[in-house]
Amino acid sequence: MNALAARRRHPAAIALLLMVALLVTGGLYAALAPEPAAAAAVTADQVSEGQALFRANCASCHGLNAEGNAPDPGQEEEGAYGPTLVGAGAASVHFQMETGRMPMAAPRPQAPRVNQVEFSDEQIEAIAAYVASLGPGPARPDEEWLDWEGQGDAGRGGTLYRSNCAMCHSSAAAGGALTRGKYAPTLEDVEPVHIYEAMLTGPQNMPVFNDANLSPEDKRDVIAYVKQMHATGNPGGLSLGNLGPSSEALFIWVFGLGIMIGTAVWVGQKGA
């Protein structure tokens, strides 16, 4: 017993116990840690390919190393420059390029959606990997958060949509005009992943709804509401663009007033 007590009091005993504890903790972490995310599958060759593609197609606006280009005097509102992409993340690159908004054909207040995408999925993945390597930023969402049909709550999503999105995209997600030639695009026929990435990254004039503002579950519910609303259609009659009372009033003035004038003219002619 005296020998055991003496070993416990040895100066190296504490250091030895700490080393054993660290080894056990490290072993347990290695055995129980979850599998790395998909981003870990990015290779050095993919980043190198993305860098080459970026410099050939994006650097003229965003800078050789994605540091951005300062706008010329008086050009701030015309989009004649590219912001820095350091910290933009893979989600931002995927959204802008998969929707055809980037590269822009010409400077304008807002990049429109283009159905004809210039790059393949592999090329977009490579450019996204390169941009993601420049600094931490939003990653692409997991499939779990895009399963709006199986796990989304459209009723809850409608409440979130009306509180956060309807003032720009309209209550029917048909889009709407903003200032200085800008607009909120329609959300009809937009892929769920692009709706999610838009909320996550805040493209164009859209605010950023990160996970502190809208959780992944919230974003999925918003997608469920938008997709279900557009799938329902317009059982009540003509949608008139789903633009609300403005289009309805215009319809009444043009057609309703026209019918009234035509009727008055016809009655006058018959009375003569």
N, C-alpha and C positions, 0 to 999 in steps of 0.2 A: 504493500500500500504506500509506503514511504517513497519507493522508487517511482510509482505511478504519479503520485502527487508532485514529485520533483520534475517529472517530464512535463506535467501540465503547466508548471511554473517556468519552464524553459523559455527564453526570449523568442525562440523560433516557432513556438507552438501556435501563437496567434496568426503569424504569417502563413503557416502550413494550413490552419483551419480555413483561412480566407481563400487560399488557392483551391482547396477541395470544394468549398462552397461555390466558387466561380465555375469550376469545371462541371459540377453537377447542374448548376443553373444553365450554363451554356448547352450542355447535352440535352436537357429537358426542352429548352427553347428550340433547338435544331430538330428535335423529334416531334414537337407539338405545334410548331409555327405553321400558319396557313401557307398554301402555295402562293408564290409571288404572282402579282397581277400580270395581265397580258403585256403591259408595257415593258416588263422585264425581258420579253422575247425579242426586243429590238436589238439588232446586231450592229457592230461597227460598220460593216459593209453597207447596211441600209442607211445609216446616218451619213456615210460618205456619199452614197448615191443621192440622197436627199439634198445634201449641200451643193452638189453639182447641178441638180435640177433647179434649186433655189437661185443660184447665181446666174443661171441661164435665163430664167423666166420671171424672177421676182425682185432681183437685186436692183433693177433700175428704179423701182419705187421705194423699196424697203431697205435699201442699203446693202452693201456687199456682205456684211455680217449681220444682217437683220437689225441693225441699229436704228433704222429709220432715216428718212430724209426730211429736213425742215422745209416748211412751205415757203414759197416765194411770197414777197409782200403783196397783200391783197388777194391771195389765192387760198386763204384758210377755209373758206366755205365752198370751194369748188372741188375739193378732193384731189388737188394736183400734187399730192405727195403721199408717202406711205408712212404710217406710224411704226415705231419699233415693235418687233415681234418677240423680243426677249421676255419670257414669262407669259406669252400668249397661250401656250399649251397646244396639245394635239387636237383638242376638241374644236378650238377656233379655226385651225387650219382645215380640218375635215369639213366643218360647216361651210366655210367660205368657198372652198374648192369643189366640194361635191355638189353644191347648188349652182355652180357656174358663176358665182359672183366675182371670183378671182381666178385668173388675172382680169382686171378691168380692161375693156376695149379702149376706153377713153375716159379722161377725168370728167366726173359729174358729181352732183350733190350726193348721190346715193348709188351704190352698186346694185343693179337689178338682178333678179334670178334669171339664169340662162339654162335652158334644158339641154343644150349641147355642151357637155363637159369636155374640155380639151385634154385632160389627163386620165390615165387609167387608174384603177383603184390602187395598184401597186405603187405607182408614182406618187399618188397623194399620200399613201402611207409613208413613203420614204421622206417626203418633204415634211410631213408632220413629225416624224421621228427626229429629223434634224432640228426643227424649231423647238421641240420638246427638250432636246439636249442642251439648249442655250440657257434654260432656266426653268424652274418649276412653274407649272401652269395647269389649267383644267384638263383632265384626261377624258377620253371618250367614256360614255356611260356603259355600265354593265347591262346585259340583256334583261336582268331582273327589273330594272327601272324603265324598260321600254315595253314590258308586257302589260299594256293597258287593257287588253281584252280579258286577260285572266285575273289580274290583280288590281286593276285600276278602279277607283270609285268616282264615277262620272258626276254624281250628285255633289259630292264634296269638291270635286274639281271645278264645277260650275261656280261655286261660291268663291273659290280662289281666283278663278279667271275673271269674274266680274270685279273683284277687288283690285287686281293687279294688271290686267291686260286689256279689258274692254274699252278703257278710255282712249286707246290708240287703235286697236285692231277691230273695234266695234263689238257690240254684244253678240253678233252672229259670226265673229271671226272672219268677216269679209274684207277687213283692211280699212284704212282711212287715210286722209290727207293730213300732213303735218306742215310745218313752215318751210319756206325757202326751197321749194321743189322736192322736199323729202316726204316720205309716206311710210305708213305701216302696212306691210304686204298682207294679202289674204293668206289664211292658214289652210285653206281648202286644198286637199291633195298633197299636203306637205308631209314628208316622211316623219314618223314619230321621233326618230333619232335626231333629225334636224330641228324639230321643235324643242327637244330637250337641250341640244347644244346651243341653240339661240338663247334660251333662258339662262344657261350656265355661263355663257361668254359675253352676252350683250353686244351683238353686232350692230353696226351702223349707229342708229340713234336710240337703240333699245337699252334700257338699264340692265345691269347685271343682277340676276337672281341666283346668287350662290347658295350653297347648302345652309348657310346661316339665315338666309331670307326665306327660301323655299326649299324644304328638305327634298331628297330624291323621291320620297313617297308623294309629296305635294306635286312635284313636277309630273310624275306619272299620272296623278289624278287629273291634272289640267289637260294632259294629252288625251286622256279617256273622254273628258267632256267635249273637247274640240272634235275628236274623231267621231264620237257618237252623235253629236249634233249635226255634223255634215252627212252622216250616213242616214239620218232620219228623213232628210229632204224637206219639202215644203207641201205637206198635205193640205194646207189651207188655201192654196192657190199660187198665183205668181209671186216669186220672191222679190221682184223689182230690185235685184242686186243686193238684197239684205242690208240696205243702207239706211233703213229707218224712215222717219217721217219726211225727210227731205225729198226722197224719190217718190214717196206716196203723194205728197203735196204737188210735186211737178206733174205726176200722172193725172191727178184730178184737174189741175189747171189746163193742161194741154188737151186731154181727151174730154173731160167732163165739160169744160167751158166751150170747147169746140162743138160738142154735140148740142149744147144749149143754143149756141149762136145759129147753128145749122137748122135746128128745129124752129127757131124764131123766124128765120128767113123763109123757110118752107111755109109756115103758117101765114106769113104776110103775103106771099105769092098766091096762096090758095084763096085768101080773102079778097085779093084784087080781082 
